[in-house]
Amino acid sequence: MENMRKKPRPRLSFTPEFKAEIVDLCQRGDRSVGQVAKDFDLTETAVRDWVRQADLDALAARLNNRPRKCLGYRTPAQCVALTL
């Protein structure tokens, strides 16, 4: 029985452009994450992680580009640019 175990899949690396394309396919809504993963021979967990990270990155960009009263109504990026 021990010999019947599945061999682990080799770890692959993907370009940011490829990940962005996969995330876009998932976020369009016409196919499920599982279907996209199956179509591209990816693990569903990896695709879900990419979608989750893309959502977090979008939220961080939205929050970090918002002017703040404590920064004199400047964005954090503007304050950093002023100090450089």
C-alpha positions, -999 to +999 in steps of 0.1 A: +000+000+000+028+024+007+040+022-029+007+034-041+012+070-028+010+098-053+043+114-060+043+151-051+041+175-080+073+193-088+074+229-077+070+252-107+075+289-110+053+312-130+057+347-143+037+376-128+021+381-162+009+345-163-005+347-127-023+380-136-039+363-166-051+334-145-064+357-118-083+377-145-099+346-158-111+337-123-124+372-115-144+375-147-169+350-132-176+329-163-155+300-149-148+287-114-114+287-098-115+249-100-122+250-137-095+275-145-070+254-124-080+222-143-078+239-177-043+250-171-031+220-151-026+240-119-035+231-084-067+248-072-049+259-040-022+278-060-049+296-081-069+305-050-037+319-033-030+340-064-066+354-065-064+361-027-030+379-031-043+399-060-073+410-039-050+420-010-027+439-034-056+459-048-069+467-013-034+478-002-030+500-033-064+516-026-056+523+010-020+536+004-031+560-023-057+576-001-048+611+013-045+612+051-052+641+074-022+632+096+000+636+065-013+670+056-038+655+032-011+638+011-008+602+002+019+581+018+036+579-016+036+617-019+053+620+015+080+595+006+086+613-027+090+646-008+116+631+015+138+617-013 
